[in-house]
């Protein structure tokens, strides 16, 4: 369920702090989990799962159907992303 994943990622984010969570290399899986949980909640997904392959980053089960998604971040040029 999205809420379970969101709770786990939230605990790690609290431990790391936002600066490290969003900027530390090697934490892509946590950022992907956060995106998956948030998007899964918005889509009212029954299940959310991270995928260990190169694509997709995560899958949602919505109305019994599996949907695949890639988690992306904006590219910021000449300004800082916040």
VEXKOLGU-428734 format. One record per residue (C-alpha): residue number from 1; x, y, z. Coordinates in pm, 1 decimal, padded with zeros to 6 digits. Example, Ala and Ser with C-alpha at 12.3 -4.5 7.8 and 13.67 -1.06 7.14 Angstrom:
VEXKOLGU-428734
+-----+----------+----------+----------+
| num |       px |       py |       pz |
+-----+----------+----------+----------+
|   1 |  01230.0 | -00450.0 |  00780.0 |
|   2 |  01367.0 | -00106.0 |  00714.0 |
+-----+----------+----------+----------+
This chain:
VEXKOLGU-428734
+-----+----------+----------+----------+
| num |       px |       py |       pz |
+-----+----------+----------+----------+
|   1 |  00000.0 |  00000.0 |  00000.0 |
|   2 |  00123.9 |  00351.7 | -00070.9 |
|   3 |  00080.4 |  00458.1 |  00292.3 |
|   4 |  00314.1 |  00186.7 |  00420.8 |
|   5 |  00587.5 |  00283.9 |  00175.0 |
|   6 |  00531.8 |  00652.1 |  00247.7 |
|   7 |  00570.6 |  00588.2 |  00622.5 |
|   8 |  00898.7 |  00398.7 |  00578.4 |
|   9 |  01046.5 |  00661.2 |  00346.6 |
|  10 |  00928.5 |  00937.1 |  00578.7 |
|  11 |  01115.1 |  00778.1 |  00869.7 |
|  12 |  01436.4 |  00762.6 |  00665.7 |
|  13 |  01388.5 |  01120.3 |  00546.8 |
|  14 |  01350.6 |  01231.2 |  00908.9 |
|  15 |  01673.3 |  01047.6 |  00999.6 |
|  16 |  01869.7 |  01189.0 |  00705.4 |
|  17 |  01720.7 |  01535.0 |  00677.8 |
|  18 |  01591.3 |  01682.0 |  00352.8 |
|  19 |  01927.1 |  01810.6 |  00231.9 |
|  20 |  02086.8 |  01465.6 |  00242.5 |
|  21 |  01769.7 |  01288.8 |  00125.2 |
|  22 |  01752.7 |  01493.1 | -00195.6 |
|  23 |  02124.4 |  01542.8 | -00264.0 |
|  24 |  02312.6 |  01239.1 | -00132.3 |
|  25 |  02424.2 |  01000.4 | -00405.0 |
|  26 |  02322.1 |  00637.6 | -00363.2 |
|  27 |  01974.6 |  00717.2 | -00227.6 |
|  28 |  01792.2 |  00693.8 | -00560.1 |
|  29 |  01587.0 |  00399.1 | -00436.2 |
|  30 |  01455.2 |  00607.2 | -00143.3 |
|  31 |  01368.4 |  00899.7 | -00368.1 |
|  32 |  01197.4 |  00659.6 | -00611.9 |
|  33 |  01005.8 |  00505.6 | -00320.6 |
|  34 |  00894.2 |  00851.1 | -00208.0 |
|  35 |  00772.2 |  00940.7 | -00558.1 |
|  36 |  00601.0 |  00601.4 | -00593.1 |
|  37 |  00424.4 |  00635.7 | -00257.8 |
|  38 |  00308.1 |  00991.1 | -00324.8 |
|  39 |  00190.0 |  00911.9 | -00677.0 |
|  40 |  00032.6 |  00585.4 | -00561.0 |
|  41 | -00168.6 |  00775.9 | -00302.1 |
|  42 | -00285.8 |  01027.4 | -00563.8 |
|  43 | -00380.5 |  00745.1 | -00804.4 |
|  44 | -00552.9 |  00555.3 | -00520.9 |
|  45 | -00334.7 |  00253.3 | -00594.9 |
|  46 | -00403.3 | -00076.5 | -00423.8 |
|  47 | -00033.8 | -00166.0 | -00430.9 |
|  48 |  00298.8 |  00004.1 | -00498.2 |
|  49 |  00623.2 | -00174.5 | -00576.1 |
|  50 |  00974.7 | -00064.0 | -00664.8 |
|  51 |  01131.8 | -00246.5 | -00959.0 |
|  52 |  01498.4 | -00347.8 | -00943.5 |
|  53 |  01543.6 | -00343.9 | -01322.8 |
|  54 |  01653.0 | -00035.5 | -01520.9 |
|  55 |  01296.2 |  00041.8 | -01627.2 |
|  56 |  01041.7 |  00102.7 | -01487.9 |
|  57 |  01133.1 |  00248.9 | -01149.9 |
|  58 |  00804.5 |  00146.7 | -00991.4 |
|  59 |  00469.5 | -00013.3 | -01058.3 |
|  60 |  00124.8 |  00063.1 | -00924.1 |
|  61 | -00176.8 | -00163.7 | -00917.2 |
|  62 | -00484.3 |  00046.9 | -00989.6 |
|  63 | -00825.6 | -00117.8 | -01031.9 |
|  64 | -00650.3 | -00453.8 | -01065.6 |
|  65 | -00423.9 | -00337.4 | -01351.4 |
|  66 | -00045.2 | -00301.4 | -01327.9 |
|  67 |  00087.0 |  00036.5 | -01445.7 |
|  68 |  00461.1 |  00105.3 | -01491.8 |
|  69 |  00625.9 |  00443.3 | -01421.1 |
|  70 |  00966.0 |  00608.9 | -01436.4 |
|  71 |  01053.7 |  00847.5 | -01152.6 |
|  72 |  01211.7 |  01166.3 | -01289.5 |
|  73 |  01355.5 |  01485.1 | -01142.8 |
|  74 |  01355.7 |  01826.9 | -01309.4 |
|  75 |  01677.0 |  01954.7 | -01460.5 |
|  76 |  01751.2 |  02296.8 | -01316.4 |
|  77 |  01965.9 |  02532.9 | -01517.7 |
|  78 |  02108.6 |  02861.4 | -01384.8 |
|  79 |  01912.3 |  02828.7 | -01063.2 |
|  80 |  01890.0 |  02604.4 | -00766.0 |
|  81 |  01612.9 |  02350.6 | -00735.4 |
|  82 |  01442.9 |  02350.5 | -00400.0 |
+-----+----------+----------+----------+
